[in-house]
Each structure stands twice: as structure tokens, then as C-alpha cells.
Amino acid sequence: MNSRKHIAITAGLVVSLCLIAAAVSALLVSWQSSQISFDILNTICGEMIEQDPEAYGTVAAALKEYTTENRSGAVRDDVLVSLGYGVSDFSGIPTAWIAGSAAVGLGTGFILFAVTFLARNKAERRRIRELAAYLEQANRGKAPILSAFGEDEFSKLEDEISKTVTYLYQTREQAVQARNGFAENLSNIAHQIKTPITAISLAAQRMRQSAGVEKQPLDQIEKQIARLTYLEESLLLLSRLDAGALPFQKAQTDVFTLLTLATDNLQELFTASGTGLDIPEQGEMWINVDLEWTMEALMNLMKNCIEHNPGGVVHCSYTQNPLYTEVLIWDEGDGFDREDLPHLFQRFYRGKKAGDGGIGIGLALAKEIIEGQNGTIRASNRRSGGACFEIRWYRH
């Protein structure tokens, strides 16, 4: 709404209020004038009749000739009322004309007021819709430059919104650049680690082939080499996730099949730890995910359950509703420490009950993979005991 429209609407409101005030004022002035005339004439006629009672008929005849209609007003104990005359009979203006004029003025004023008021509200609603639509576009990262609509009550808000959105865009660009820089540095570090790992691995192999070398130290060296190799691969994967360079090949996948394939890859670990597995088949339920990477995420969660529940049972269940598909993975162990719960999915965080072989990346990777596919993950302790992971993949 530009300044000219704003001025026109304001002027319309003022004019409508003036018309209403004028109509009311005219009605009041006309009534007051009639009252004064009536009182004066009443006094004169009363004095005449008091001085000459025989003039009563003459006064009555004169009054009948003066008025065009004889409508009684309120009952009064005076001469004119006793003769059947009221205030409106001496106003000089017909009562119907006065009432009609006042009604026209009031009606016109109210109509003009209603029209201008509705026009103003419509303009304000339109401006609010425009600003709301702009904010929705800004939230999606597609907001154009906010064009000027002229000076009105929303101009200050419009200016502040434009400055805020511009600042947020700049902040987002800086955050993206910082994230990409971090991902690049992480990738460089991972590649640099790869070279000494390879050299140490080759040296360990040559030592194992040599005679007279103790096997136990070599076993420890190879164990640490495996940990470093896993760390290097995880850092590369994290750098790809941070840089958005890990495309997910999504396809419709059955949940039961997904859980079964994940546990098949961990069969040796289940057997070695003496941990059982419980995955009840609950019918076909389909989710749109990348099979390989989602299996990787679920395997990391199951590994955590095995580490904290050796010799127990790892349970899996799944349900589906119109909003999301939910998968639960839990164990029968002691559960998470309360102070560990807020930090479980942070990179390189290791809880109090973490095993010696972990490096604190598995749960962080699982979270990144699941959230990258329109999902959420939450860790909690079950009331009956044991740690539980709750994963939800949303349909939209």
C-alpha cells in the first residue's frame, strides 16, 4: 500500500466521520431551534390569553393557519399543548425532512466509514500475506530481494525483515564456507594418516615373516593398525558428509530385510560375544532410504548394544503409521549413564561404559546417515532396563 492509497483511505475515514458528526449536529441544532421557537411562542400566546381570555379562539385560529400539520408532542400543562401543538409544529422545517436528512447523512457516513475501514483492513491483510510469503521463501532459501511498497505502517517492519534476511543469508554462507573448510581439512588429515598406517602395516607384515619375533607385540600392533584404519575411513566419511558429497541412492526398502542384512554382517561379532538376536517379522513396511549406508548406521547401533550387553540379547522391532516408520533397537544391559545421554551422538565422545576398542565415531556416523535421509534418532533407557535407540523415518 503506497503513500497515496494510505492518504486516500485516511481521508475517507475523516470524511465519513465528519458526515456522521454533521448529520448528528444538524439534527441536534434543528431540535434546539424548534424548542426555542416553541417556548417563545408559548410565552407570547400565554400572555395574550391571560390579558384577554376572549382571544383564545383568535390565537387558536392563527396558529392553525401558521402550521401545515398538527401533530401533538409530549403532554404539557401550557397553552400550546392544550391547543394540540408540539415543538415540531414551529420548527419551520418538516419533521420528515429533518429525519430523512439526518438518516441520509448518517447512512452515507456509516457506508463510507465501512468501505474505507474494509479497504484499509484488506490492504493490511495483503501486506501481511506478502511479508509472510517472503519469510516462507527466505526459510527455503529462495527469497528474492524485497521490493519497496511505499511508506505505510509496515515499512519499518519490511525494512527490518529485509535486513535480517540479508544478515541470515550472509551468516549461512559463512557457515557453509567454514563447514566446507573443516571438511576439507578433515579429509586432508585422513589422507595424511593413511600413509604412515600403510608403512606401519607393511613393517608389521615383514616382522611377522621374520624368525624369532614375538607374536604378542605384533598382535597388539596389528590391532592398533586396524583401529587407525577404521579411524581414517571414518574421518573420510565424515568429511564427505560435512561437505554434502555423499549422495544417498534412495530406493524403497523393506524394514525387515534391512535389519536382517545388517545383522548378517555382524554375525561373527554376535557369535564371538555370545549375544543373541531377536527380530520378529511384523509384515512388509517400506521406507525410502539408501540400503548400504542405512545398513552401516544400523550396524553401528547394534555394535553399541553388543558391547554393552555381551551374552545378552539385542532386540529389534518396527512399526509404521501415516507419518513415519519407527525402528527400535535395544539391549538388556545396564543402559546409558544419565550424564552421557546428551552427548552420545557427538563425535569422538566416549561414555563411561565405552569399551577399549571404540573411538567415539560410530554413533555420530549413524546419526549423520539417518538424519541425511529425513530421519531422526534418539537414545534413552528403558524402564525395564537396557539402552534403546529410537529411529524414525518420516514419509514427508
C-alpha positions in Angstrom: 0.0 0.0 0.0 1.7 3.2 -1.2 1.5 6.6 0.4 -1.3 7.9 -2.0 -3.6 5.0 -1.1 -2.8 5.5 2.5 -3.7 9.2 2.3 -6.9 8.4 0.4 -8.0 5.8 3.0 -7.2 8.2 5.9 -9.1 11.0 4.1 -12.1 8.7 3.6 -12.2 7.8 7.3 -12.0 11.5 8.2 -14.8 12.5 5.7 -17.1 9.7 6.9 -16.6 10.7 10.5 -17.3 14.3 9.5 -20.5 13.4 7.7 -21.7 11.4 10.7 -20.9 14.3 13.1 -22.5 16.8 10.7 -25.7 14.8 10.5 -25.9 14.4 14.3 -25.1 18.1 14.8 -27.8 19.2 12.3 -30.4 17.1 14.0 -29.5 18.5 17.4 -29.4 22.1 16.2 -32.8 21.7 14.4 -34.3 20.3 17.5 -32.9 23.0 19.8 -34.1 25.7 17.4 -37.6 24.3 17.4 -37.6 24.1 21.2 -36.6 27.8 21.4 -39.3 28.9 18.9 -41.9 26.8 20.7 -41.0 28.3 24.1 -41.1 31.9 22.8 -44.4 31.4 21.0 -45.9 29.6 24.0 -45.0 32.5 26.3 -46.5 35.1 23.9 -49.7 33.2 23.4 -50.0 32.6 27.2 -49.6 36.3 28.0 -52.2 37.3 25.3 -54.8 34.8 26.6 -54.1 35.9 30.2 -54.7 39.5 29.3 -57.7 38.8 27.1 -59.4 35.4 27.7 -61.7 36.0 24.8 -58.6 36.0 22.5 -58.3 32.3 22.9 -60.2 31.4 19.8 -58.3 34.0 17.8 -54.9 32.6 18.8 -56.0 29.1 18.0 -57.2 30.1 14.5 -53.9 32.0 13.9 -51.8 29.0 14.9 -53.8 26.7 12.7 -53.2 29.0 9.7 -49.4 29.1 10.5 -48.7 25.4 10.8 -49.1 23.0 8.0 -49.8 19.9 10.2 -51.0 19.5 13.8 -49.0 16.6 15.5 -49.0 16.5 19.2 -45.7 16.4 21.1 -45.3 15.5 24.8 -48.2 16.4 27.1 -47.6 19.8 28.7 -49.6 21.9 31.1 -49.5 25.1 28.9 -51.5 26.8 26.2 -50.0 25.4 23.0 -50.1 21.9 24.2 -53.7 22.3 25.3 -54.4 23.6 21.8 -52.8 20.5 20.3 -49.5 21.9 19.1 -46.0 20.5 19.6 -42.4 21.6 19.2 -42.1 20.2 15.7 -45.0 22.4 14.5 -43.0 25.6 14.9 -39.6 24.5 13.5 -40.2 25.8 10.1 -38.8 22.6 8.6 -40.9 19.4 8.2 -40.1 16.7 10.7 -39.9 14.1 8.0 -37.4 16.2 6.0 -35.2 16.7 9.1 -35.3 13.0 10.0 -34.7 12.0 6.3 -31.7 14.3 6.0 -30.2 13.1 9.2 -30.8 9.5 8.1 -29.1 10.1 4.8 -26.1 11.8 6.4 -25.7 9.1 9.0 -26.2 6.3 6.4 -23.7 7.9 4.0 -21.2 8.4 6.7 -21.5 4.8 8.0 -21.3 3.4 4.5 -18.2 5.5 3.7 -16.7 4.6 7.0 -17.3 0.9 6.4 -15.9 1.0 2.9 -12.7 2.8 3.9 -12.3 0.6 7.0 -12.7 -2.6 5.0 -10.3 -1.3 2.3 -7.8 -0.5 5.0 -8.1 -3.9 6.5 -7.9 -5.6 3.1 -4.7 -3.6 2.3 -3.2 -4.6 5.7 -4.0 -8.2 5.2 -2.5 -8.2 1.8 0.7 -6.6 3.2 0.8 -9.2 5.9 0.4 -12.0 3.4 3.2 -10.6 1.2 5.6 -10.4 4.2 4.6 -13.9 5.4 5.2 -15.3 1.9 8.5 -13.6 1.7 9.6 -15.1 5.1 8.5 -18.6 3.8 10.6 -18.1 0.7 13.5 -16.9 2.9 13.1 -20.0 5.1 13.5 -22.2 1.9 16.5 -20.1 0.8 14.7 -18.8 -2.3 13.7 -15.3 -1.2 14.1 -12.5 -3.8 15.1 -9.0 -3.0 12.3 -7.4 -1.1 10.8 -4.6 -3.3 9.6 -1.4 -1.8 5.9 -1.0 -1.4 5.9 2.6 -0.3 5.6 4.2 3.1 3.0 2.8 5.4 2.7 1.2 8.9 4.6 -1.9 7.7 7.5 0.0 6.1 9.7 -0.3 9.2 8.9 -4.0 9.7 9.6 -4.6 6.0 12.9 -2.9 6.3 13.9 -4.9 9.4 12.8 -8.1 7.8 14.9 -7.4 4.7 18.0 -6.6 6.8 17.5 -9.7 9.0 17.1 -12.0 6.0 20.2 -10.5 4.3 22.2 -11.0 7.5 21.0 -14.6 7.8 22.0 -15.3 4.2 25.4 -13.9 4.8 25.8 -15.9 8.1 24.7 -19.0 6.3 27.2 -18.5 3.5 29.9 -18.0 6.1 28.8 -21.2 7.9 28.8 -23.2 4.7 32.3 -21.9 3.8 33.5 -22.8 7.4 31.9 -26.2 7.2 33.4 -26.9 3.8 36.8 -25.7 5.0 36.5 -28.0 8.0 35.5 -30.9 5.8 38.5 -30.3 3.5 40.9 -30.2 6.5 39.4 -33.3 7.9 39.8 -35.1 4.5 43.4 -33.9 4.3 44.2 -35.2 7.8 42.6 -38.6 6.9 44.7 -38.9 3.8 47.9 -37.9 5.7 47.2 -40.6 8.3 46.8 -43.2 5.5 50.5 -43.1 4.5 52.0 -43.9 7.9 49.3 -46.5 8.5 50.3 -48.3 5.3 54.0 -48.1 6.2 53.4 -49.5 9.7 51.3 -52.3 8.3 53.9 -53.3 5.8 56.6 -53.3 8.5 54.4 -55.4 10.8 53.9 -57.9 8.0 57.7 -58.2 7.4 58.3 -58.6 11.1 55.7 -61.4 11.3 57.5 -63.2 8.4 60.8 -62.9 10.2 62.0 -65.6 12.6 62.5 -65.1 16.3 59.9 -62.2 16.5 57.4 -62.4 19.4 53.8 -62.7 18.2 52.1 -60.9 21.1 53.5 -57.5 20.4 52.8 -57.9 16.7 49.2 -58.8 17.5 48.9 -55.5 19.5 50.5 -53.6 16.7 48.1 -55.0 14.1 45.1 -54.4 16.4 46.1 -50.7 16.7 46.7 -50.6 12.9 43.1 -51.8 12.4 41.8 -49.1 14.8 43.8 -46.4 12.9 42.5 -47.7 9.6 38.9 -47.5 10.9 39.6 -44.0 12.1 41.0 -42.9 8.8 38.0 -44.4 6.9 35.6 -42.7 9.4 37.3 -39.3 9.0 37.0 -39.6 5.2 33.3 -40.5 5.5 32.6 -37.6 8.0 34.4 -35.1 5.7 32.2 -36.3 2.8 29.1 -35.9 4.9 30.1 -32.5 6.1 30.8 -31.3 2.5 27.5 -32.8 1.2 29.5 -35.0 -1.1 27.9 -38.3 0.0 24.9 -38.9 -2.3 22.3 -41.3 -1.0 20.9 -43.7 -3.6 17.5 -43.9 -2.1 15.1 -46.7 -3.0 12.1 -48.4 -1.5 13.4 -50.9 1.1 11.6 -53.3 3.4 12.5 -52.7 7.0 12.7 -56.4 8.0 15.1 -57.0 5.1 17.2 -54.0 6.1 17.5 -55.2 9.7 18.3 -58.8 8.6 21.0 -57.7 6.3 22.6 -55.5 9.0 22.6 -58.4 11.5 24.1 -60.8 8.9 27.1 -58.6 8.6 27.6 -58.7 12.3 27.0 -62.4 12.7 30.7 -63.1 13.7 30.5 -60.4 16.3 27.3 -61.8 17.7 28.7 -65.3 17.8 32.0 -64.2 19.4 30.3 -62.2 22.2 27.6 -64.9 22.8 24.9 -62.3 22.2 21.5 -63.3 21.0 19.3 -61.6 18.4 15.5 -61.1 18.3 13.9 -59.6 15.2 10.2 -60.5 15.0 8.8 -60.4 11.5 5.9 -57.8 11.5 4.9 -57.7 7.9 6.2 -55.6 5.0 6.9 -52.0 5.8 8.7 -49.9 3.2 11.0 -46.9 3.7 12.8 -44.7 1.1 16.5 -45.0 2.1 19.9 -45.9 0.8 20.3 -49.6 1.6 24.1 -49.8 2.1 24.5 -46.6 4.1 21.4 -47.3 6.3 22.8 -50.8 7.0 26.0 -49.1 8.1 24.1 -46.9 10.5 22.1 -49.8 12.0 25.2 -51.9 12.3 26.9 -49.2 14.4 23.9 -49.1 16.7 23.8 -52.9 17.1 27.5 -52.9 17.8 26.9 -50.5 20.7 24.3 -52.8 22.1 26.6 -55.8 21.8 29.4 -54.0 23.5 27.2 -53.0 26.5 25.3 -56.3 26.7 27.7 -59.2 26.0 25.9 -62.5 26.4 22.5 -60.9 26.4 20.0 -60.3 23.6 19.7 -57.5 21.1 16.1 -56.8 20.2 14.7 -55.1 17.1 11.1 -54.0 16.4 9.5 -51.8 13.9 6.1 -50.1 13.3 4.6 -47.8 10.8 1.9 -45.1 10.7 0.8 -42.4 8.2 3.5 -40.0 9.5 6.7 -42.1 9.9 8.2 -45.6 10.2 9.8 -46.3 13.6 12.6 -48.8 14.4 13.6 -49.7 17.9 16.9 -51.3 18.8 17.6 -52.1 22.4 19.5 -54.4 24.7 19.2 -55.9 28.2 22.2 -54.3 29.8 22.6 -51.6 32.4 21.7 -48.7 29.9 23.4 -45.4 29.5 24.6 -43.2 32.3 22.4 -40.2 32.6 25.2 -37.7 32.1 26.2 -39.5 28.9 22.7 -39.2 27.2 23.0 -35.6 25.9 26.5 -36.3 24.3 26.1 -39.8 22.9 26.0 -38.7 19.3 28.8 -36.2 19.5 31.9 -37.0 17.5 34.7 -38.7 19.5 32.6 -38.7 22.6 33.2 -41.9 24.7 30.9 -42.6 27.6 31.9 -44.0 30.9 31.0 -47.5 29.9 32.6 -47.4 26.5 34.9 -50.4 25.6 38.6 -50.1 25.0 38.3 -50.6 21.2 35.9 -47.7 20.4 36.9 -44.2 19.2 33.6 -42.4 19.6 32.6 -42.1 15.9 30.1 -45.0 15.3 27.0 -43.3 16.9 27.9 -39.9 15.3 28.1 -41.6 11.9 24.8 -43.3 12.4 23.1 -40.0 13.3 24.6 -38.3 10.3 23.4 -41.0 7.9 19.9 -41.3 9.4 19.3 -37.5 9.6 20.6 -37.2 6.0 17.7 -39.3 4.9 14.8 -37.4 6.5 15.1 -39.3 9.8 15.7 -38.8 13.5 17.4 -40.8 16.1 17.1 -40.7 19.9 18.8 -42.6 22.7 17.1 -43.5 26.0 17.0 -46.0 28.8 14.1 -48.4 29.0 12.1 -48.6 32.2 12.6 -52.4 32.3 16.4 -51.9 31.9 18.7 -51.6 28.9 19.7 -49.0 26.4 17.3 -48.2 23.5 17.8 -46.4 20.1 14.6 -45.0 18.6 14.9 -44.2 14.8 12.1 -42.6 12.8 12.0 -42.1 9.1 9.3 -39.6 8.1 7.2 -40.0 5.0 7.4 -36.3 4.0 
